[in-house]
Amino acid sequence: MTNNRSRKKIVVPEARQALNEMKNEIANELGIIANQSTDKYNLTSRENGHIGGSLGGNMTKRLIEQAQRQLIDTGDFNK
């Protein structure tokens, strides 16, 4: 079984702040409070899973869109 710590590792540590900003932006768009001060212990597992899934899915979609645009703009397919 995979441990969560290895899955959450950021490949480019310098991107941590930008990723957190993106997470908060997407959370605001979805009407979700995504800051650390939210007491997630008062939510059910299903509610927490729904929030995490919505944020993660939208972040992944947006990151893929950005990467595709960058490939088109730069024409560099070897990165």
N, C-alpha and C positions, 0 to 999 in steps of 0.2 A: 504494500500500500504506500502511495506517495505521501510524503509529509508536506504540509502546507507551506512551511518555510521555504522549501526549495522552489515551489511554484511561484511564490511571490517575489522572488529575487529580481531586482531591476538590472538588466544587462548593462545599461549605461547609467551609472549612479548620478551623473550630472543632470540627468533628465527627471530626477525625482520631483523637483519643484514643479516643473511643467506638467508632469503627469497628475500631480495632486491638484493643480489649477484646473486641468481638463476634467478631472473627476468632479470637482465642485461645480464647474460650469454645466456639465451634463446633468448633475443632480438637480441644480436649479431649474434647468429646462424641463426636467421630469417632475418637478415639484417635490423632490426628495431632499431631506436635510442630511448631508453626508459628512458633517464635521465630526471630529473626535469627541466633542462634548455630548453628543447624543447618547442617551442611555439605552443601548441596544439590548440590555438585559430585560427591559420591560416589554420587548417585542417577542412574539413567538418565533420559533425556528422558521416557519413558513414565511413570515413577514420579513425576517432578516434575509432569507434566501431570495425572496422576490426582489428586494432592494439591491442586493449584491449582484444578482443576475442581470437586472436591468442596467445597472451602471457598467458592469464588466462587458456586457454585450455591446452597449453603445460606445464604450471606449474603444473596444476592438474594431468595430466598424469604422469609427472616425480615424483611428491610426492607420488602418488599411487604405482608406481613401486618401489620406495625406501621403502615404508612401507611393501609391499609384500616381498621384499628381506629380510628386517629385521625380519619379522615373520618367514620366512624359516630358517634364520641363527640362531636366538635365540630359536626358538621353543616355545616362550612365546606368547600364543594367548589370554592372559587375560589382556593385556595392552590397 
